[in-house]
Amino acid sequence: MAVLDAMLDWKEYTALSSHAKEELTREIGRENGMEWKRMRSFSRWGQELETAIYQADGASFVFVPGKEVMLGWRGLPEGKDEEEKEFLDALSEDVEEYWGGQFEPGEIIGLLTSPPRRVVIPPMLVEQTPRPFEDGQPVALEDLELSDSWRQSVEQFRSDSRSRCLVLDTFQTGNPKLRLTKEKNGGILAEIIVPATVENLQKRLESEGYSLPDGDMWEYLSGGENGALFAWGDRLPKRDELGWRGKPNSFGIHIGYDSEGYHREIVKDCPWPFRGGDGGEIACYGPMQILGEFVGSPHFVGWYGREWDEDAMEEIKMMLGDGLNSTYDYYRRIRLLKQSEKSF
């Protein structure tokens, strides 16, 4: 087991031959009850990894070796070349537009990003594509006792061809809601929405042998050790690079890809438990060259920033009061690999 442990470290693993990597990853699959499918090499933004793809519980997973890494945003570029100057000009325009001159670009971006730090990332199996949080419990609409006002709302919803979804508040203990969604066959799907927290989700995943990534893990999986604001560097994305959104990154996972920021991924052990999006806040404000991409940055920690005082914590608590949302909130399962001794 000690030999296997050592090979779970990035340096040791990447030094193996392709044949040895296949043997190792097959063993990892057997130990974790996952079906080994094939080896594949992934490369993007100057980073690459040859790893294995597995199948388990209706999803694809990849193996990511453990590594001690430097995470966090390293600060604004010096603006010495044209790409950097173009980036800084666009950022200044966005900051002036959105905050009305209250902040300097470096100041506000620094407040909203993770700081430089050394972190040990454990070896893990990572779900390639996140899945929407399932917050609805289907019920038969005809079995519900609806008040006259609710019945009227349902009939209006049924007859309005423009409306696809209706949420009604029950005002009952626990704050459950009734969500109605029009299906393609013309029927109406009725669901009771019971508020769920990140802790609820994490507890369920643990019972299934999985976990949510924490903020450090998500940041690493999204951007590797790139200290730039974006995975492609401190510059505007080039037109021929925009196709990356539909492709896996250098770890073989789809992450931080929603250009409008409506989809955000759930992480554990963070006061603001979302990364990779802001629920569409910036998108609703209007097109912005840098801030529009900023919400998907590996280092963006949310509009509350990275330092949470008492007032911020109370506001965060209030914002999370309605629980996770299937429209905006996505989650990615990971399985941490057990080690008999620390090897990195």
C-alpha positions as CSV (number, residue, x, y, z in Angstrom):
1,M,0.0,0.0,0.0
2,A,2.9,2.4,0.7
3,V,4.1,2.1,-2.9
4,L,0.5,2.8,-4.1
5,D,0.4,5.8,-1.8
6,A,3.6,7.3,-3.2
7,M,2.2,7.0,-6.7
8,L,-0.8,9.0,-5.8
9,D,1.4,12.1,-5.5
10,W,1.6,14.2,-8.7
11,K,5.4,14.0,-9.1
12,E,5.6,10.2,-8.6
13,Y,2.5,9.6,-10.7
14,T,3.4,11.7,-13.7
15,A,6.9,10.1,-13.8
16,L,5.3,6.7,-14.4
17,S,5.1,5.1,-17.9
18,S,1.7,5.0,-19.6
19,H,1.6,1.3,-18.9
20,A,2.3,1.8,-15.2
21,K,-0.3,4.6,-15.0
22,E,-2.9,2.2,-16.4
23,E,-2.0,-0.5,-13.9
24,L,-2.2,2.0,-11.0
25,T,-5.5,3.5,-12.1
26,R,-7.1,0.1,-12.6
27,E,-6.1,-0.7,-9.1
28,I,-7.6,2.6,-7.8
29,G,-10.9,1.7,-9.6
30,R,-11.0,-1.8,-8.0
31,E,-10.4,-0.4,-4.6
32,N,-13.1,2.2,-5.0
33,G,-15.8,0.2,-6.8
34,M,-15.5,2.2,-10.0
35,E,-15.4,0.7,-13.5
36,W,-12.1,1.6,-15.2
37,K,-13.0,2.7,-18.8
38,R,-9.8,4.0,-20.5
39,M,-6.8,6.2,-20.2
40,R,-6.8,9.7,-21.8
41,S,-4.6,12.7,-21.9
42,F,-6.0,16.2,-21.3
43,S,-4.3,19.5,-22.1
44,R,-5.3,23.1,-21.7
45,W,-3.7,26.4,-21.0
46,G,-0.2,25.0,-20.7
47,Q,-1.1,22.2,-18.3
48,E,-1.6,18.5,-19.0
49,L,-2.4,15.2,-17.4
50,E,-2.7,11.6,-18.6
51,T,-5.3,10.0,-16.4
52,A,-8.0,7.4,-16.2
53,I,-11.8,7.8,-16.8
54,Y,-14.1,5.7,-14.6
55,Q,-17.8,5.0,-14.5
56,A,-19.8,4.9,-11.3
57,D,-23.3,5.8,-10.1
58,G,-24.4,7.1,-13.4
59,A,-21.5,9.5,-14.0
60,S,-17.9,9.7,-15.3
61,F,-15.0,10.3,-12.9
62,V,-11.3,11.1,-13.4
63,F,-8.3,10.5,-11.2
64,V,-6.4,13.6,-10.0
65,P,-3.1,13.0,-8.1
66,G,-2.4,14.8,-4.9
67,K,0.0,17.7,-4.8
68,E,1.3,20.6,-2.6
69,V,0.4,23.7,-4.5
70,M,0.4,27.5,-4.4
71,L,-3.1,28.9,-4.8
72,G,-4.6,32.4,-4.8
73,W,-4.5,35.4,-7.1
74,R,-1.1,36.9,-7.5
75,G,-2.2,40.4,-8.3
76,L,-2.6,42.6,-11.4
77,P,-0.1,42.2,-14.3
78,E,2.4,45.0,-14.8
79,G,0.9,46.1,-18.1
80,K,4.2,45.8,-20.0
81,D,2.8,44.2,-23.2
82,E,-0.2,45.0,-25.3
83,E,-2.3,42.1,-24.1
84,E,-1.8,43.2,-20.4
85,K,-2.6,46.8,-21.2
86,E,-5.8,45.9,-23.0
87,F,-6.7,43.7,-20.0
88,L,-6.1,46.5,-17.5
89,D,-8.0,49.1,-19.6
90,A,-11.0,46.8,-19.8
91,L,-10.9,46.0,-16.1
92,S,-10.7,49.7,-15.2
93,E,-13.7,50.4,-17.4
94,D,-15.7,47.6,-15.7
95,V,-14.8,48.6,-12.2
96,E,-15.7,52.3,-12.9
97,E,-19.0,51.2,-14.4
98,Y,-20.0,48.8,-11.7
99,W,-18.7,50.5,-8.6
100,G,-18.9,54.1,-9.7
101,G,-15.3,55.0,-8.8
102,Q,-15.5,53.7,-5.2
103,F,-12.5,51.3,-5.7
104,E,-9.3,51.0,-7.6
105,P,-9.2,47.8,-9.8
106,G,-6.5,46.1,-7.8
107,E,-8.2,46.9,-4.5
108,I,-11.6,45.6,-5.2
109,I,-10.4,42.5,-7.1
110,G,-8.1,41.7,-4.2
111,L,-11.1,41.9,-1.8
112,L,-13.1,39.4,-3.9
113,T,-10.4,36.8,-4.6
114,S,-8.6,34.2,-2.6
115,P,-5.2,35.2,-1.2
116,P,-1.9,33.5,-2.1
117,R,-1.2,30.4,0.1
118,R,0.3,27.0,0.1
119,V,-2.2,24.1,0.2
120,V,-2.0,20.3,0.2
121,I,-4.5,18.9,-2.3
122,P,-5.3,15.2,-1.6
123,P,-5.5,12.6,-4.4
124,M,-9.1,12.2,-5.4
125,L,-11.6,10.9,-8.0
126,V,-13.5,13.8,-9.4
127,E,-16.9,13.8,-11.2
128,Q,-16.2,15.2,-14.7
129,T,-19.5,17.2,-15.1
130,P,-21.4,18.9,-12.2
131,R,-25.1,18.0,-11.7
132,P,-28.0,20.3,-10.7
133,F,-29.0,20.1,-7.1
134,E,-32.3,18.2,-6.9
135,D,-34.5,20.1,-4.5
136,G,-38.0,18.9,-5.5
137,Q,-40.1,16.1,-4.2
138,P,-42.8,15.2,-6.9
139,V,-46.4,15.2,-5.8
140,A,-49.7,14.7,-7.6
141,L,-51.2,18.1,-8.3
142,E,-54.7,16.6,-8.0
143,D,-54.0,15.3,-4.5
144,L,-53.1,18.8,-3.2
145,E,-55.6,20.8,-1.2
146,L,-55.4,24.2,-2.9
147,S,-56.9,27.4,-1.6
148,D,-59.1,29.4,-4.0
149,S,-56.3,31.9,-4.6
150,W,-53.8,29.1,-5.3
151,R,-56.2,27.3,-7.6
152,Q,-56.7,30.6,-9.5
153,S,-52.9,31.0,-9.8
154,V,-52.5,27.5,-11.1
155,E,-55.2,28.0,-13.8
156,Q,-53.6,31.3,-14.9
157,F,-50.2,29.5,-15.1
158,R,-51.7,26.7,-17.1
159,S,-53.3,29.1,-19.7
160,D,-50.3,31.4,-20.0
161,S,-48.2,30.1,-22.9
162,R,-45.2,32.3,-21.9
163,S,-44.8,30.9,-18.3
164,R,-42.8,27.8,-17.9
165,C,-42.4,27.7,-14.1
166,L,-44.4,28.9,-11.1
167,V,-43.3,28.8,-7.4
168,L,-45.9,29.3,-4.7
169,D,-45.0,29.9,-1.0
170,T,-46.8,27.7,1.5
171,F,-45.8,29.8,4.5
172,Q,-45.6,26.7,6.6
173,T,-43.1,25.5,9.1
174,G,-39.7,24.9,7.4
175,N,-40.8,27.2,4.6
176,P,-41.6,24.5,1.9
177,K,-42.7,25.8,-1.5
178,L,-44.8,24.4,-4.3
179,R,-43.1,24.5,-7.7
180,L,-45.0,23.9,-11.0
181,T,-43.2,23.2,-14.2
182,K,-44.7,22.7,-17.6
183,E,-43.4,19.6,-19.3
184,K,-42.9,19.0,-23.1
185,N,-46.0,16.7,-23.3
186,G,-48.2,19.6,-22.0
187,G,-48.5,18.2,-18.5
188,I,-47.6,20.0,-15.3
189,L,-45.0,18.6,-12.9
190,A,-45.7,19.5,-9.3
191,E,-43.0,19.4,-6.7
192,I,-42.7,20.3,-3.0
193,I,-39.5,22.2,-2.4
194,V,-38.0,21.7,1.1
195,P,-35.1,24.0,1.9
196,A,-31.8,22.1,2.0
197,T,-28.4,23.3,3.2
198,V,-24.9,22.6,2.0
199,E,-24.6,20.5,5.3
200,N,-27.6,18.5,4.3
201,L,-26.1,17.8,0.9
202,Q,-22.7,16.9,2.3
203,K,-24.2,14.5,4.8
204,R,-26.1,12.7,2.0
205,L,-23.0,12.4,-0.2
206,E,-21.0,11.1,2.7
207,S,-23.6,8.3,3.2
208,E,-23.0,7.4,-0.5
209,G,-19.2,7.4,-0.1
210,Y,-18.6,10.8,-1.7
211,S,-18.0,14.4,-0.6
212,L,-18.2,18.0,-1.9
213,P,-14.9,19.7,-2.7
214,D,-13.9,22.5,-0.4
215,G,-12.9,25.9,-1.7
216,D,-9.2,25.0,-2.0
217,M,-10.0,21.9,-4.0
218,W,-12.4,23.6,-6.3
219,E,-9.9,26.4,-7.0
220,Y,-7.2,23.9,-7.8
221,L,-9.5,21.8,-10.0
222,S,-10.6,24.9,-11.9
223,G,-7.3,26.7,-12.5
224,G,-4.5,24.4,-11.4
225,E,-1.6,26.5,-10.0
226,N,-2.2,29.4,-12.3
227,G,-2.0,32.6,-10.2
228,A,-3.6,34.7,-12.9
229,L,-7.2,35.9,-12.7
230,F,-8.3,33.4,-15.4
231,A,-7.1,30.0,-16.4
232,W,-5.8,31.4,-19.7
233,G,-3.9,34.2,-18.0
234,D,-4.3,37.9,-17.2
235,R,-5.7,38.9,-20.6
236,L,-8.9,39.0,-22.6
237,P,-9.8,35.6,-24.1
238,K,-9.1,35.4,-27.8
239,R,-11.9,34.8,-30.2
240,D,-10.6,31.4,-31.3
241,E,-10.3,30.3,-27.6
242,L,-13.9,30.7,-26.7
243,G,-14.7,27.1,-27.7
244,W,-13.0,25.9,-24.5
245,R,-16.3,26.2,-22.6
246,G,-17.6,22.9,-24.0
247,K,-14.4,21.0,-23.5
248,P,-12.7,19.5,-20.4
249,N,-9.8,21.3,-18.8
250,S,-6.3,19.8,-18.1
251,F,-7.7,17.6,-15.4
252,G,-10.4,16.2,-17.6
253,I,-13.3,18.0,-15.9
254,H,-15.9,20.6,-17.0
255,I,-15.7,23.5,-14.5
256,G,-16.2,27.3,-14.4
257,Y,-17.6,27.2,-17.9
258,D,-20.9,29.2,-17.7
259,S,-20.2,32.5,-19.4
260,E,-23.2,34.2,-17.8
261,G,-22.5,32.9,-14.3
262,Y,-26.0,31.6,-13.7
263,H,-24.7,28.1,-12.7
264,R,-22.6,28.0,-9.6
265,E,-21.0,25.0,-7.9
266,I,-21.5,24.2,-4.3
267,V,-18.4,23.8,-2.1
268,K,-18.2,22.9,1.6
269,D,-16.5,24.6,4.6
270,C,-16.9,28.1,3.2
271,P,-19.2,30.9,4.5
272,W,-20.3,31.7,0.9
273,P,-20.6,28.1,-0.4
274,F,-20.6,28.8,-4.2
275,R,-17.8,29.0,-6.8
276,G,-17.7,29.4,-10.6
277,G,-20.7,31.7,-10.9
278,D,-22.9,34.3,-9.1
279,G,-26.4,33.2,-10.0
280,G,-26.5,35.7,-12.9
281,E,-26.0,38.9,-10.9
282,I,-23.4,40.4,-13.3
283,A,-25.2,39.0,-16.4
284,C,-28.4,40.8,-15.3
285,Y,-26.4,44.0,-14.8
286,G,-25.2,44.0,-18.4
287,P,-22.3,42.9,-20.6
288,M,-18.8,43.5,-19.1
289,Q,-15.5,42.4,-20.6
290,I,-13.7,41.4,-17.4
291,L,-16.3,41.2,-14.7
292,G,-18.5,39.0,-16.9
293,E,-15.7,36.4,-16.9
294,F,-14.6,37.2,-13.4
295,V,-17.5,35.3,-11.7
296,G,-16.1,32.1,-13.2
297,S,-12.5,32.8,-12.2
298,P,-10.8,30.0,-10.1
299,H,-10.0,32.7,-7.5
300,F,-13.4,34.5,-7.2
301,V,-14.9,33.8,-3.8
302,G,-18.2,35.7,-4.2
303,W,-19.4,39.3,-3.9
304,Y,-19.2,39.2,-0.1
305,G,-15.4,38.9,-0.4
306,R,-12.9,36.8,1.5
307,E,-13.1,38.6,4.8
308,W,-16.5,38.1,6.6
309,D,-17.3,40.4,9.5
310,E,-20.4,39.9,11.7
311,D,-22.7,42.0,9.4
312,A,-21.6,40.0,6.3
313,M,-22.1,36.7,8.1
314,E,-25.7,37.8,9.0
315,E,-26.4,38.8,5.4
316,I,-25.0,35.5,4.1
317,K,-27.1,33.6,6.6
318,M,-30.2,35.5,5.4
319,M,-29.3,34.9,1.7
320,L,-29.0,31.2,2.3
321,G,-32.2,31.0,4.3
322,D,-34.3,29.6,1.4
323,G,-31.8,26.7,0.9
324,L,-30.1,25.5,-2.3
325,N,-31.8,26.1,-5.6
326,S,-32.1,23.6,-8.5
327,T,-32.1,26.5,-11.0
328,Y,-28.7,27.9,-10.1
329,D,-26.9,25.4,-7.8
330,Y,-24.8,22.5,-9.1
331,Y,-22.6,20.1,-7.3
332,R,-19.7,17.8,-8.1
333,R,-19.0,14.6,-6.3
334,I,-15.5,13.7,-5.3
335,R,-14.0,10.7,-3.5
336,L,-10.9,11.2,-1.5
337,L,-8.4,8.4,-1.8
338,K,-7.3,6.8,1.4
339,Q,-3.6,6.7,2.2
340,S,-1.8,4.7,4.8
341,E,0.9,7.3,5.2
342,K,1.5,10.9,4.1
343,S,3.5,10.8,0.8
344,F,3.6,14.4,-0.3
